[in-house]
Structures are given as structure tokens and as C-alpha cells.
Amino acid sequence: MNELQLSNDLTTIETEIKSYQNIAGQSIFEIGRRLKHVKENDLAHGEFGKWLRSINLHHDTANKMMKIANELNSNSYTYMNLGSRALYEIATLPEPERTKEHTTSTGEIKTPDEMTVRELRELKKQLKQRDKQNEQLQSQIEQVKRSEEIALKQLEDEQNKEPEVIEHYMEPYDYQQTKAALEQSRHHQKLIEQRNEKLEKEIAEMKQRRDEVSEKSAKYDQLNNALNDMNRKLDDGQRRLKAQKEVYDLVRKSNDLIKEIAPMCYFIHDEHILNNEYAIKPIKKIAEDLLDLSKKINQQINKGDVIDV
């Protein structure tokens, strides 16, 4: 479309502005175009403010008209009958919001060109508040993600630690390993419980924040996705905790068993036992069974074989 070329003669422009001042609707755009033309091409020779006063235009009014001409489509029929205040409020809305339907404070559904100046100003406040809430939620989501990463890293570091073996005089070596494994199991279980409690608290807080955000907001979906992701991590943590408790119980029972049979290492030195075939034979059987079980457990850990006992 060929746009009407504006004159570079200041007298001609003044005459045109005065003419459009007497016409509603389209005149706001045309005055704004001409004001912008004068300012951008410095036709007032550095005295734009003084020139505005000479044609009885306040500087703020001129800026609003230039904003309207720059942001809105002068050929749009919907803007033809609107006043300068309403047009300026629409021009200062985010561009995607200018044609959307919005709910007013009275519950009516309107597009911005159908709203009053008061309704437009209320809409701008609502959009500003929504954007602020979305920024806060985004910041909180990122903080939760960082906390989750730190917690998982700490848990992985603990799980990758070499088990601490505490030696004790006159106690079997295997018994000390079992005691160390039991303490390690308790520590891992506590870490997982703390992580799960933190996740549950953060999920509850994020659900409350999500309910405060409009379902039409893109941040609502983003927060919902973050909640689903955290719930999956929580479920994984619950399964880890269950497995850890089962291991803890088995290690504790094994620890008790070692305490029961540990004295056997000492009283078999008695010559009456060593020379008694009927006494030494069941002891050898117990030792062989324990050794066989130990080999099968290590085999499963190292190769993933199923233990057949």
C-alpha cells in the first residue's frame, strides 16, 4: 500500500493538524503521524516543544498521539470511534493482548476496543500483576529445581562412598563389614526420608501457587509440568526408601546372626570339640553353607546372577 507522503513544509503541516483536530477518530492517527514526522525530521529545528506550544498542543498529549500512530493500525475500523485516552491505553497494552477477549471486573467478556478507559486501566493492572506472579513462580520453580539437583547430588555422593569398615579386637572381619553396612544403610535411609519430606512440602506449596494462577496462563502449564516431574521424583524416592528399608532389615538380621555364631570361632579350639567328629561335622557344615551363601551373594552383586539357596 502506498502511504500518503507528508509535506516538509511546516506551514502546510500546521494547517493539516488544525484540520484534523476538528475531526474525530482518524484525526488522532493523522495528527500523531505528522507530529512524529516533524520530530524525526527535525522540521522544528530543535525546538519541537516550543513548536507544540505554538499550535496549542501539550507535550504529553503529543507523545500519546505519536504512540497511538506508531503502535495501532490506523486502517482498523474498530479504532475509528474511540477517543484518544482509550486509544492510548490500547496502544500501551502488550501487543498480543490488544485483540484478545478479557473478563472485566463486572464479569463481562470484552476485547480492548470494546472496553471503557477505566476497564482498560484495570486490565493493564491485572496483566502487570499476572506478569509479576509469573516471574515469581518461574523463580520459585528454578529454585526448587536447584534444590532437587543439590539433594540428588548429595544422595549420589553418599551412595558412592566406600563403606567404612570399623575393626574391633577379637571380632571376625565379616562381622565388622556387616556392622559398617548396617550403619551405611541407616544413613542412606535417613537421607532418602529427608529428601522425600522436602519434596512433599515443595509439591504442596507449588500446588497452592498453581491454584492461584489462571488456567489460561502459560505459566500454569509450566508449573503443572514441574509438579508432575517432582511427583515422579517423589515416587522414585519412595521406592528407594522401601528398598533401603528392606536392605536395612536384612542387614540387621544378618548382624544378629553373626553375633550368634561368632563365639563358635573361639570355643572350637577346645580339643574335646576338635577331636569329636560328631561335634565338628555340623560346625563344618555351617561354615560351608555360610561360605557358599557368601559366594552366591557376591556373584549376584558382581554379575547379576540369581541366588539359588
Long-range contacts (C-beta under 8 A, 24 or more apart in sequence): 6-33, 6-34, 6-37, 8-41, 8-43, 10-38, 10-43, 10-44, 10-51, 13-37, 13-38, 13-43, 14-55, 17-55, 17-57, 18-55, 24-81, 24-83, 25-79, 25-80, 25-81, 25-82, 26-74, 26-80, 28-65, 28-68, 28-69, 28-84, 28-87, 29-68, 29-69, 29-72, 29-74, 29-79, 30-69, 30-74, 31-65, 31-69, 32-65, 32-66, 32-67, 32-68, 32-69, 32-70, 33-69, 33-74, 35-62, 35-65, 35-66, 35-69, 36-66, 36-69, 36-70, 39-66, 64-88, 67-91, 67-92, 71-95, 72-98, 78-113, 79-113, 82-113, 83-117, 85-117, 86-115, 86-116, 86-117, 86-120, 89-117, 89-120, 89-121, 89-124, 90-120, 92-124, 93-120, 93-123, 93-124, 93-127, 94-127, 97-123, 97-127, 102-126, 130-213, 130-214, 130-217, 133-212, 133-213, 133-219, 134-213, 134-217, 134-219, 137-209, 137-213, 137-219, 137-222, 137-223, 138-219, 138-222, 140-206, 140-209, 141-206, 141-222, 141-223, 141-226, 144-202, 144-206, 144-226, 144-230, 145-226, 147-198, 147-202, 148-199, 148-230, 148-233, 151-195, 151-198, 152-195, 154-191, 155-188, 155-191, 155-192, 155-195, 158-187, 158-188, 158-191, 159-188, 171-262, 172-258, 172-262, 172-265, 174-258, 174-294, 175-255, 175-258, 175-259, 175-262, 178-251, 178-254, 178-255, 178-258, 179-255, 181-251, 182-248, 182-251, 182-252, 182-255, 185-244, 185-247, 185-248, 185-251, 186-248, 188-244, 189-241, 189-244, 189-245, 189-248, 192-237, 192-240, 192-241, 192-244, 193-241, 195-237, 196-234, 196-237, 196-238, 196-241, 199-230, 199-233, 199-234, 199-237, 200-234, 202-230, 203-227, 203-230, 203-231, 203-234, 206-230, 261-286, 261-290
